[in-house]
């Protein structure tokens, strides 16, 4: 994942994003009415935001409620090329979040899997990545809050 610090959003783009954060299924016509644009103009702007990677429109679930019994964060301590290690971890399908950090862990990963047997396999796979020297696992017992509505301000 590359950093997108150079992307400049005008007020209208920010308003469109906020409209979609409130309801990702909101129609282009409704968004247009709220931000003062035509439906076609909103469609074009949304497509540009998607194409540039500024945003995604996805359905977010609680994995524990849809049949995945294990969700967890794993702190990874590494030596060597953090970017290479992060890329290798990001290639694992069950890992849905990879971030290089500063602090007691070099990388944090979040994963979702079906059961403890699969979890054990994944932990072995993570620990086998060259440069990974230690891991610490934090199993989620209950998802209390998950939000993506921090806005654009």
MODELLER restraints for C-alpha pairs under 7 A, 6 or more apart:
rsr = mdl.restraints
at = mdl.atoms
rsr.add(forms.Gaussian(group=physical.xy_distance, feature=features.Distance(at['CA:12:A'], at['CA:35:A']), mean=6.52, stdev=0.5))
rsr.add(forms.Gaussian(group=physical.xy_distance, feature=features.Distance(at['CA:14:A'], at['CA:152:A']), mean=5.76, stdev=0.5))
rsr.add(forms.Gaussian(group=physical.xy_distance, feature=features.Distance(at['CA:15:A'], at['CA:35:A']), mean=6.54, stdev=0.5))
rsr.add(forms.Gaussian(group=physical.xy_distance, feature=features.Distance(at['CA:16:A'], at['CA:31:A']), mean=6.62, stdev=0.5))
rsr.add(forms.Gaussian(group=physical.xy_distance, feature=features.Distance(at['CA:18:A'], at['CA:151:A']), mean=5.80, stdev=0.5))
rsr.add(forms.Gaussian(group=physical.xy_distance, feature=features.Distance(at['CA:19:A'], at['CA:31:A']), mean=6.50, stdev=0.5))
rsr.add(forms.Gaussian(group=physical.xy_distance, feature=features.Distance(at['CA:20:A'], at['CA:26:A']), mean=6.50, stdev=0.5))
rsr.add(forms.Gaussian(group=physical.xy_distance, feature=features.Distance(at['CA:21:A'], at['CA:149:A']), mean=5.65, stdev=0.5))
rsr.add(forms.Gaussian(group=physical.xy_distance, feature=features.Distance(at['CA:24:A'], at['CA:57:A']), mean=6.34, stdev=0.5))
rsr.add(forms.Gaussian(group=physical.xy_distance, feature=features.Distance(at['CA:28:A'], at['CA:39:A']), mean=5.09, stdev=0.5))
rsr.add(forms.Gaussian(group=physical.xy_distance, feature=features.Distance(at['CA:28:A'], at['CA:42:A']), mean=5.86, stdev=0.5))
rsr.add(forms.Gaussian(group=physical.xy_distance, feature=features.Distance(at['CA:28:A'], at['CA:43:A']), mean=6.16, stdev=0.5))
rsr.add(forms.Gaussian(group=physical.xy_distance, feature=features.Distance(at['CA:29:A'], at['CA:38:A']), mean=6.99, stdev=0.5))
rsr.add(forms.Gaussian(group=physical.xy_distance, feature=features.Distance(at['CA:29:A'], at['CA:39:A']), mean=4.62, stdev=0.5))
rsr.add(forms.Gaussian(group=physical.xy_distance, feature=features.Distance(at['CA:32:A'], at['CA:38:A']), mean=5.29, stdev=0.5))
rsr.add(forms.Gaussian(group=physical.xy_distance, feature=features.Distance(at['CA:32:A'], at['CA:39:A']), mean=5.42, stdev=0.5))
rsr.add(forms.Gaussian(group=physical.xy_distance, feature=features.Distance(at['CA:32:A'], at['CA:42:A']), mean=5.95, stdev=0.5))
rsr.add(forms.Gaussian(group=physical.xy_distance, feature=features.Distance(at['CA:49:A'], at['CA:55:A']), mean=5.95, stdev=0.5))
rsr.add(forms.Gaussian(group=physical.xy_distance, feature=features.Distance(at['CA:50:A'], at['CA:56:A']), mean=5.95, stdev=0.5))
rsr.add(forms.Gaussian(group=physical.xy_distance, feature=features.Distance(at['CA:64:A'], at['CA:70:A']), mean=6.90, stdev=0.5))
rsr.add(forms.Gaussian(group=physical.xy_distance, feature=features.Distance(at['CA:68:A'], at['CA:112:A']), mean=6.70, stdev=0.5))
rsr.add(forms.Gaussian(group=physical.xy_distance, feature=features.Distance(at['CA:68:A'], at['CA:113:A']), mean=5.59, stdev=0.5))
rsr.add(forms.Gaussian(group=physical.xy_distance, feature=features.Distance(at['CA:68:A'], at['CA:114:A']), mean=4.47, stdev=0.5))
rsr.add(forms.Gaussian(group=physical.xy_distance, feature=features.Distance(at['CA:69:A'], at['CA:113:A']), mean=6.74, stdev=0.5))
rsr.add(forms.Gaussian(group=physical.xy_distance, feature=features.Distance(at['CA:69:A'], at['CA:114:A']), mean=5.39, stdev=0.5))
rsr.add(forms.Gaussian(group=physical.xy_distance, feature=features.Distance(at['CA:69:A'], at['CA:115:A']), mean=5.59, stdev=0.5))
rsr.add(forms.Gaussian(group=physical.xy_distance, feature=features.Distance(at['CA:70:A'], at['CA:112:A']), mean=5.77, stdev=0.5))
rsr.add(forms.Gaussian(group=physical.xy_distance, feature=features.Distance(at['CA:70:A'], at['CA:113:A']), mean=5.35, stdev=0.5))
rsr.add(forms.Gaussian(group=physical.xy_distance, feature=features.Distance(at['CA:70:A'], at['CA:114:A']), mean=6.17, stdev=0.5))
rsr.add(forms.Gaussian(group=physical.xy_distance, feature=features.Distance(at['CA:70:A'], at['CA:115:A']), mean=5.97, stdev=0.5))
rsr.add(forms.Gaussian(group=physical.xy_distance, feature=features.Distance(at['CA:71:A'], at['CA:111:A']), mean=5.74, stdev=0.5))
rsr.add(forms.Gaussian(group=physical.xy_distance, feature=features.Distance(at['CA:71:A'], at['CA:112:A']), mean=4.43, stdev=0.5))
rsr.add(forms.Gaussian(group=physical.xy_distance, feature=features.Distance(at['CA:71:A'], at['CA:113:A']), mean=6.51, stdev=0.5))
rsr.add(forms.Gaussian(group=physical.xy_distance, feature=features.Distance(at['CA:71:A'], at['CA:139:A']), mean=6.21, stdev=0.5))
rsr.add(forms.Gaussian(group=physical.xy_distance, feature=features.Distance(at['CA:71:A'], at['CA:140:A']), mean=5.52, stdev=0.5))
rsr.add(forms.Gaussian(group=physical.xy_distance, feature=features.Distance(at['CA:72:A'], at['CA:110:A']), mean=5.64, stdev=0.5))
rsr.add(forms.Gaussian(group=physical.xy_distance, feature=features.Distance(at['CA:72:A'], at['CA:111:A']), mean=5.63, stdev=0.5))
rsr.add(forms.Gaussian(group=physical.xy_distance, feature=features.Distance(at['CA:72:A'], at['CA:112:A']), mean=6.70, stdev=0.5))
rsr.add(forms.Gaussian(group=physical.xy_distance, feature=features.Distance(at['CA:72:A'], at['CA:137:A']), mean=6.92, stdev=0.5))
rsr.add(forms.Gaussian(group=physical.xy_distance, feature=features.Distance(at['CA:72:A'], at['CA:138:A']), mean=5.45, stdev=0.5))
rsr.add(forms.Gaussian(group=physical.xy_distance, feature=features.Distance(at['CA:72:A'], at['CA:139:A']), mean=4.34, stdev=0.5))
rsr.add(forms.Gaussian(group=physical.xy_distance, feature=features.Distance(at['CA:72:A'], at['CA:140:A']), mean=5.18, stdev=0.5))
rsr.add(forms.Gaussian(group=physical.xy_distance, feature=features.Distance(at['CA:73:A'], at['CA:108:A']), mean=6.81, stdev=0.5))
rsr.add(forms.Gaussian(group=physical.xy_distance, feature=features.Distance(at['CA:73:A'], at['CA:109:A']), mean=5.65, stdev=0.5))
rsr.add(forms.Gaussian(group=physical.xy_distance, feature=features.Distance(at['CA:73:A'], at['CA:110:A']), mean=4.37, stdev=0.5))
rsr.add(forms.Gaussian(group=physical.xy_distance, feature=features.Distance(at['CA:73:A'], at['CA:111:A']), mean=6.57, stdev=0.5))
rsr.add(forms.Gaussian(group=physical.xy_distance, feature=features.Distance(at['CA:73:A'], at['CA:137:A']), mean=6.08, stdev=0.5))
rsr.add(forms.Gaussian(group=physical.xy_distance, feature=features.Distance(at['CA:73:A'], at['CA:138:A']), mean=5.12, stdev=0.5))
rsr.add(forms.Gaussian(group=physical.xy_distance, feature=features.Distance(at['CA:73:A'], at['CA:139:A']), mean=6.57, stdev=0.5))
rsr.add(forms.Gaussian(group=physical.xy_distance, feature=features.Distance(at['CA:74:A'], at['CA:108:A']), mean=5.72, stdev=0.5))
rsr.add(forms.Gaussian(group=physical.xy_distance, feature=features.Distance(at['CA:74:A'], at['CA:109:A']), mean=5.27, stdev=0.5))
rsr.add(forms.Gaussian(group=physical.xy_distance, feature=features.Distance(at['CA:74:A'], at['CA:110:A']), mean=6.25, stdev=0.5))
rsr.add(forms.Gaussian(group=physical.xy_distance, feature=features.Distance(at['CA:74:A'], at['CA:135:A']), mean=6.48, stdev=0.5))
rsr.add(forms.Gaussian(group=physical.xy_distance, feature=features.Distance(at['CA:74:A'], at['CA:136:A']), mean=5.55, stdev=0.5))
rsr.add(forms.Gaussian(group=physical.xy_distance, feature=features.Distance(at['CA:74:A'], at['CA:137:A']), mean=4.48, stdev=0.5))
rsr.add(forms.Gaussian(group=physical.xy_distance, feature=features.Distance(at['CA:74:A'], at['CA:138:A']), mean=6.01, stdev=0.5))
rsr.add(forms.Gaussian(group=physical.xy_distance, feature=features.Distance(at['CA:75:A'], at['CA:105:A']), mean=5.53, stdev=0.5))
rsr.add(forms.Gaussian(group=physical.xy_distance, feature=features.Distance(at['CA:75:A'], at['CA:107:A']), mean=6.11, stdev=0.5))
rsr.add(forms.Gaussian(group=physical.xy_distance, feature=features.Distance(at['CA:75:A'], at['CA:108:A']), mean=4.72, stdev=0.5))
rsr.add(forms.Gaussian(group=physical.xy_distance, feature=features.Distance(at['CA:75:A'], at['CA:109:A']), mean=6.66, stdev=0.5))
rsr.add(forms.Gaussian(group=physical.xy_distance, feature=features.Distance(at['CA:75:A'], at['CA:135:A']), mean=5.49, stdev=0.5))
rsr.add(forms.Gaussian(group=physical.xy_distance, feature=features.Distance(at['CA:75:A'], at['CA:136:A']), mean=5.06, stdev=0.5))
rsr.add(forms.Gaussian(group=physical.xy_distance, feature=features.Distance(at['CA:75:A'], at['CA:137:A']), mean=6.41, stdev=0.5))
rsr.add(forms.Gaussian(group=physical.xy_distance, feature=features.Distance(at['CA:76:A'], at['CA:105:A']), mean=5.52, stdev=0.5))
rsr.add(forms.Gaussian(group=physical.xy_distance, feature=features.Distance(at['CA:76:A'], at['CA:106:A']), mean=5.93, stdev=0.5))
rsr.add(forms.Gaussian(group=physical.xy_distance, feature=features.Distance(at['CA:76:A'], at['CA:107:A']), mean=5.07, stdev=0.5))
rsr.add(forms.Gaussian(group=physical.xy_distance, feature=features.Distance(at['CA:76:A'], at['CA:108:A']), mean=5.99, stdev=0.5))
rsr.add(forms.Gaussian(group=physical.xy_distance, feature=features.Distance(at['CA:76:A'], at['CA:132:A']), mean=6.80, stdev=0.5))
rsr.add(forms.Gaussian(group=physical.xy_distance, feature=features.Distance(at['CA:76:A'], at['CA:134:A']), mean=5.93, stdev=0.5))
rsr.add(forms.Gaussian(group=physical.xy_distance, feature=features.Distance(at['CA:76:A'], at['CA:135:A']), mean=4.54, stdev=0.5))
rsr.add(forms.Gaussian(group=physical.xy_distance, feature=features.Distance(at['CA:76:A'], at['CA:136:A']), mean=6.63, stdev=0.5))
rsr.add(forms.Gaussian(group=physical.xy_distance, feature=features.Distance(at['CA:77:A'], at['CA:105:A']), mean=5.11, stdev=0.5))
rsr.add(forms.Gaussian(group=physical.xy_distance, feature=features.Distance(at['CA:77:A'], at['CA:106:A']), mean=5.16, stdev=0.5))
rsr.add(forms.Gaussian(group=physical.xy_distance, feature=features.Distance(at['CA:77:A'], at['CA:107:A']), mean=6.70, stdev=0.5))
rsr.add(forms.Gaussian(group=physical.xy_distance, feature=features.Distance(at['CA:77:A'], at['CA:132:A']), mean=6.08, stdev=0.5))
rsr.add(forms.Gaussian(group=physical.xy_distance, feature=features.Distance(at['CA:77:A'], at['CA:133:A']), mean=5.66, stdev=0.5))
rsr.add(forms.Gaussian(group=physical.xy_distance, feature=features.Distance(at['CA:77:A'], at['CA:134:A']), mean=5.10, stdev=0.5))
rsr.add(forms.Gaussian(group=physical.xy_distance, feature=features.Distance(at['CA:77:A'], at['CA:135:A']), mean=6.15, stdev=0.5))
rsr.add(forms.Gaussian(group=physical.xy_distance, feature=features.Distance(at['CA:78:A'], at['CA:106:A']), mean=6.12, stdev=0.5))
rsr.add(forms.Gaussian(group=physical.xy_distance, feature=features.Distance(at['CA:78:A'], at['CA:131:A']), mean=5.35, stdev=0.5))
rsr.add(forms.Gaussian(group=physical.xy_distance, feature=features.Distance(at['CA:78:A'], at['CA:132:A']), mean=4.49, stdev=0.5))
rsr.add(forms.Gaussian(group=physical.xy_distance, feature=features.Distance(at['CA:78:A'], at['CA:133:A']), mean=5.22, stdev=0.5))
rsr.add(forms.Gaussian(group=physical.xy_distance, feature=features.Distance(at['CA:79:A'], at['CA:131:A']), mean=5.03, stdev=0.5))
rsr.add(forms.Gaussian(group=physical.xy_distance, feature=features.Distance(at['CA:79:A'], at['CA:132:A']), mean=6.57, stdev=0.5))
rsr.add(forms.Gaussian(group=physical.xy_distance, feature=features.Distance(at['CA:79:A'], at['CA:133:A']), mean=6.83, stdev=0.5))
rsr.add(forms.Gaussian(group=physical.xy_distance, feature=features.Distance(at['CA:80:A'], at['CA:131:A']), mean=5.86, stdev=0.5))
rsr.add(forms.Gaussian(group=physical.xy_distance, feature=features.Distance(at['CA:85:A'], at['CA:131:A']), mean=6.85, stdev=0.5))
rsr.add(forms.Gaussian(group=physical.xy_distance, feature=features.Distance(at['CA:86:A'], at['CA:98:A']), mean=6.62, stdev=0.5))
rsr.add(forms.Gaussian(group=physical.xy_distance, feature=features.Distance(at['CA:89:A'], at['CA:126:A']), mean=6.90, stdev=0.5))
rsr.add(forms.Gaussian(group=physical.xy_distance, feature=features.Distance(at['CA:90:A'], at['CA:98:A']), mean=6.15, stdev=0.5))
rsr.add(forms.Gaussian(group=physical.xy_distance, feature=features.Distance(at['CA:94:A'], at['CA:111:A']), mean=5.41, stdev=0.5))
rsr.add(forms.Gaussian(group=physical.xy_distance, feature=features.Distance(at['CA:94:A'], at['CA:112:A']), mean=5.61, stdev=0.5))
rsr.add(forms.Gaussian(group=physical.xy_distance, feature=features.Distance(at['CA:94:A'], at['CA:113:A']), mean=6.35, stdev=0.5))
rsr.add(forms.Gaussian(group=physical.xy_distance, feature=features.Distance(at['CA:95:A'], at['CA:109:A']), mean=6.59, stdev=0.5))
rsr.add(forms.Gaussian(group=physical.xy_distance, feature=features.Distance(at['CA:95:A'], at['CA:110:A']), mean=5.67, stdev=0.5))
rsr.add(forms.Gaussian(group=physical.xy_distance, feature=features.Distance(at['CA:95:A'], at['CA:111:A']), mean=4.19, stdev=0.5))
rsr.add(forms.Gaussian(group=physical.xy_distance, feature=features.Distance(at['CA:95:A'], at['CA:112:A']), mean=6.67, stdev=0.5))
rsr.add(forms.Gaussian(group=physical.xy_distance, feature=features.Distance(at['CA:96:A'], at['CA:110:A']), mean=5.80, stdev=0.5))
rsr.add(forms.Gaussian(group=physical.xy_distance, feature=features.Distance(at['CA:96:A'], at['CA:111:A']), mean=5.65, stdev=0.5))
rsr.add(forms.Gaussian(group=physical.xy_distance, feature=features.Distance(at['CA:97:A'], at['CA:109:A']), mean=5.30, stdev=0.5))
rsr.add(forms.Gaussian(group=physical.xy_distance, feature=features.Distance(at['CA:97:A'], at['CA:110:A']), mean=4.98, stdev=0.5))
rsr.add(forms.Gaussian(group=physical.xy_distance, feature=features.Distance(at['CA:98:A'], at['CA:107:A']), mean=6.95, stdev=0.5))
rsr.add(forms.Gaussian(group=physical.xy_distance, feature=features.Distance(at['CA:98:A'], at['CA:108:A']), mean=5.77, stdev=0.5))
rsr.add(forms.Gaussian(group=physical.xy_distance, feature=features.Distance(at['CA:98:A'], at['CA:109:A']), mean=4.53, stdev=0.5))
rsr.add(forms.Gaussian(group=physical.xy_distance, feature=features.Distance(at['CA:98:A'], at['CA:110:A']), mean=6.76, stdev=0.5))
rsr.add(forms.Gaussian(group=physical.xy_distance, feature=features.Distance(at['CA:99:A'], at['CA:107:A']), mean=5.59, stdev=0.5))
rsr.add(forms.Gaussian(group=physical.xy_distance, feature=features.Distance(at['CA:99:A'], at['CA:108:A']), mean=5.40, stdev=0.5))
rsr.add(forms.Gaussian(group=physical.xy_distance, feature=features.Distance(at['CA:99:A'], at['CA:109:A']), mean=6.63, stdev=0.5))
rsr.add(forms.Gaussian(group=physical.xy_distance, feature=features.Distance(at['CA:100:A'], at['CA:106:A']), mean=5.81, stdev=0.5))
rsr.add(forms.Gaussian(group=physical.xy_distance, feature=features.Distance(at['CA:100:A'], at['CA:107:A']), mean=4.42, stdev=0.5))
rsr.add(forms.Gaussian(group=physical.xy_distance, feature=features.Distance(at['CA:100:A'], at['CA:108:A']), mean=6.57, stdev=0.5))
rsr.add(forms.Gaussian(group=physical.xy_distance, feature=features.Distance(at['CA:101:A'], at['CA:107:A']), mean=5.45, stdev=0.5))
rsr.add(forms.Gaussian(group=physical.xy_distance, feature=features.Distance(at['CA:113:A'], at['CA:119:A']), mean=6.37, stdev=0.5))
